[in-house]
């Protein structure tokens, strides 16, 4: 009696179908620099158009969506987490002043459902369109017995380009510079292990409309991470951005100091912007101290820009014209770390 690969739990024909369903989403992200088609062992992206660089540098970033995926599984909504996946990588790359060029994703599942896979990749493609990068490949792995039925993992990898002389690296940051915060779209993709501990995974309760949020809890929790690529690149063309920090795991406390040279810290005025209702609820449910909250969540600010005082008003106005809710949230000081006021 023979035992096939399908008998062992891997259906290669489901994989073929998934790829066919994905193609239209993937191709919607292609630009003239993408060479070849889907199905090659590697994805090709030409740098022939980038002749204006005196010393081009590639910048890469990789990340996943984390346990936010649990809420996607519960809701049966799979077309938003792909945006999160792209955002977590592309937002990191643009912090260095790099324009994202291309993206690859890794989707792993116990038993492949082609329609579910298509939904996930449609979100990845949407994230790539928002970040103006091409989705040139990826991997769909069927791993029977490794993931619970209906569940999967999702991660990605982004590559961008910047001229070496235009890298944003924080070296020009000095005491007295200002910090401008760009509002987040919600919790984004960090802190969800705590969110799940606080709000649980009861689908009926999560689907209840919450007046303070203006939506259900699930809708709030599955709001995709905001992608700031176009905004940061547009601002970089007009103003000397000294540093850019993506507020992810570790919140303000861990991420803002990453852009500072030695001997520079930050003073943040937490009353300088409106705290979104979801963070007030998280604060109340968790009973965490202020410092712990700002060390766990983005607390309503997804990206922080450091600029000279003379450029603060211009950056704020330009960011708002680009569709961002932007706030002057603090300044750099002598010292180390982040002081919350």
N, C-alpha and C positions, 0 to 999 in steps of 0.2 A: 504494500500500500504506500503510495507516494504522498508526501506532505509538501504542499506548495508554500510559496512566500505568503500568499493570501491566507492560507491556513494558519500561518504563524502570526497573522495580524496586520500584514502590510499589503495594501491593495494598490499596486502600481498604476492600475487603470484609473483609480480615483485621483491619483497624482496627475496623470495626463489631463484629466478633465479639469482639475483645479487650475493647472497652468493655462489651459485654453480660456477659462473664465477670467483669469487675471489679466490676460494680454491687453485687453482694451484699456484697463486702468493704468497699466504700466506704460503703454505707448503714449498715453495722454501727457506724460511727463517728459517725453523725449524732446531734445532740441537738436540743432544741426551738428552738434559735437558728438552725439551718440553714434557710434559706428556699429554696424551689424544689427542683428536682431536677437530676440530672446532665444535661449536654448544653447548658446555657446557655453563652454566651460568657464569663461571669464567675460566680464562686461568691459566694453571698450569706450573710452571717452577721450576725444582728441583735444590737445592743448594748442592746436594750430591757430586758433583765433586769438590767443592771448599774447599778442606781439608787443603790447604796450608796457610790458613788465621789464624793468631793468634787471631784477633778480627775483623771479617768481619762487614762492615757497608754498608747499602744500601743507595744509593744516587738517588734522583728522580728529574725529571724536566718535565714541561708541557708547551706547547706553541701552537700557530696556525700559519697559513700562512699569515693572514692579507689581506689587500686589493690588494695584488699582484694577488689574485684570479680573480679579475676583468679582467685582461689581459688574463687569461686562458679561461674565458668565451668568451671573444671577439674572441680569436683565435680558439676556439674549440679544444684546446690542453689540455688534462687533465692528461697526464702521467708523468708530471714533478713536479707538485706542491706537490705530495706526498713525493718526495725527500726533498723538502723544509721543510715539516712538521717534518720529522724525524731529519733533520739537526738541526733545531732550538732547539729540545729537547736533542738530543744525544751530540751535541757540548757543551751544557751547562753542562751536566753530566760529560763529560770527563775533563772539566776544574778543577774538584776536584780530578782528577786522577783516576776516577772510570771507569771500563769497562762496557759499556752498556750490559745488559742481555736481556731485552725484551722491547717490545713496544706495545702500544694499540692506536688505532685511533678512532676518532669520526667524522663521515661523516653525515651531515644533509642537506636535500634537500626538496624542495617543492613537486615535483613529481619525483619519482625515475625512472631513466633510467638505467637499469641494465648494459648496455654497457658503459655508462659514469662512473658509479660507479666502474666497473672493471678497467677502465683506471686509475682512481684515486688511487685505491688500488694497482695496478701494480707499480705505482710510490712509494707508501709507502713501498712496498716490496723491491724495488730496493734500497731505502734509507736504509732499515734495513740491506740489504746485504752489502752495503758500510760501515755501522757502525758495522757490525758483531754482530747484535742482532736479536732476534727472534720476529716476529710479531705473538703474541699469542692470539690476540682477538681484539675486537673493537665493535663499535655500528654504525649501519646505521639507521638513523632516517628520516622517511618520514613525513613532516610537511606541509600539504597543506595550502596555503594562507599565509605562513610565509616567504617564499623566492620567489623572482621573477623567472619566468619560465627559466630553464636552469642554474640557479645559485645555489650555495651550500656553506656551510662552512666546514672547515676542521681543526681539531685540533688533538693533540696527547699527549701521556704520556710515558715517558721512565724511566726505573729503571736500575741502574748500581750497581756495587759492588767494594769496595776498602777496603784494610786492614786499620784499624784505624791509625796505625803508618805510613802509606804511603799516607795519605790524603794530597793533595796540597791545602794549605789554606792561603798562603801569609805571614804567621807569621815570616818566615825567611828572608823576603825581607828587605834590608838595602840600605841606600844611596850609590850610586855608582854601583849598579847592572845594568845590561843592558837589553834592551827590544828588542826582535826579533819579527818581524812581518811576518806572513804567508799570502801570497797573497789571496785575495778573488777571486771568479769566476765571480764577477760582483756586482750588487746591493744587492744580496742575498734576504732577505725577510723583509726588514725594509725601511721605508721612501716612500712607494709606494703611500700614499695619496698625497704627494707632487709631486712625479713623474707623477701621473695621472693628477694633476693640471697643470703641466708644459707641458706635451706631449699630453694630451687629450686622447680621446677614439675613434677617427676616424680610423676605421679599414684600410681604404685605405692608409692613411698617415702612419700608424704604420707598414704596410706591405711593405713600400718603403725601398729599399736597401740603407743603409747609408755607404758610402766609409770609413768614419773615424772609423766606428765600424767593418767593414768587414762583416756585416750581416744586416738584417732588425731590426728596433726598437723592434718589438715584439720578435724576436729571442733573442735579448739582454736582454729584460726585463724578459723573461721566462727562462733564464739560471738558472738552479737549484743552490741552496746554496751549497757550498763546504762542505763536511763532513770531519772533521779533526781527527776523532777518532783514526784510525790506526796510524797516524803520531804521535799524542800526546802520545799514549801508548807506541809506540816504543822508542820515545825520553825519556820518563820517565824511561824506563828500563836501559838506558845508562847514563843519566845525572840527577843531582838533579834539577828538575824544581821547582823554588820557587813560581811561580804563573802563572796562565793561564787565560786570559781574552777573552771571546767570544765577538766580536764586533758586537752588534746587535742594537736595538733601543737606541738612545742616543750616538751612535758613539764612538769615542775615549774619548770624554769628560766625559761621564757618566760611561763607562764600565771599562776603565783601572784602575781608582782609586778604584774600587770595590775589587781589589785583594791586596791593600796596607794596611799595618798597619798604625796606627795614626802617623802623622808627616812625612809621605813620599808622595812625588808627582812625577810627570813625566815630563821630557823635551823631546819632540818629534821633530825630524828633518824630516819635511814633504818632503824634497828634497832627502831623502835617498832611495827612491824607485820610480819607474815610475808610474805616476798617469794614470790609465786606461782612455781611451777616453770618456767613458760614464760619468765619474765624471767631466771631463772638460766641457762637454755639460751641465750637471746639474748646474755647477757653473755659466756658461754663461747665461743660461736661467733664473735661479733664482735670480741672482745678490746678492746672500747671501754672507756675509762676511766669511772669512776663518773659524773663530771659529764656526759659525753657520753650515757650511758644515760638519765640523768634529764632530758636535753635533747631526747630523741628519743621515748621511750615514757612511758606513764603509770605504769609500774613498780608496778602493783597498786593505785593510788589514782586513782579516776575523778573525784572531786569533793572540793574542799577548802573547809571552812567556817571563817571567822574569827569568833570570839566572845570576849567578855570572860571573864577567868578565873573569875569568879563563876558563869558559866553553863556552864562546860565539862562538869561532871559531869552536869548535867541534859540537855544536848544529846547527850552520849554515850549515856546511858541511853535517851532518847527515840528516837534513831536506831536503836538495837538493837531496840527494841520495834517499830519500823517495818520490820524485816527487813534492816537494813543491818549490815554488819560495819564498825564505826566505831572509829577509833583516834586518840588524842592524838599527833600526829606532829611538833609543833613550836610555835614561838612567833614573834611579831613582835619585831624588834630595830631599833635605830637604824642607819640605813645604807641601802643599796640592794641589790637583787638577792636571790639565794637562796644560803645557805651550807648545804652538806650535811655532816652530822656522822655 
